[in-house]
Amino acid sequence: MTMTKADLVELVASQTDVARKQADEIVQVVLDGIISALHRNEKVELRGFGSFRVRQRGARIGRNPKTGARVQVPPKRIPYFKPGKYLREALLSQ
């Protein structure tokens, strides 16, 4: 089972007694805030839940799985999530 953004919006709407459209805007603002902070290379920390940050991966030589040919893989920035204490404990207690 997968929780989608629509499911999250529905959860926010039902738990806070706001309209679904407003809940969608709230969820979108939160997600946009996280994305823009990561874009500025800032760490986003949600106490107890976890933290988001960007990691830099260096250039490397890869391999095309179909042909076996060596290919140059350029450096890139990737998002990274580290779960917080509350989240880890909640998952371990199940």
Summary of the structure (lengths in Angstrom):
residues: 94
radius of gyration: 18.6
end to end distance: 16.6
largest distance: 56.8
contacts: 188
relative contact order: 0.12
helix: 43%
strand: 29%
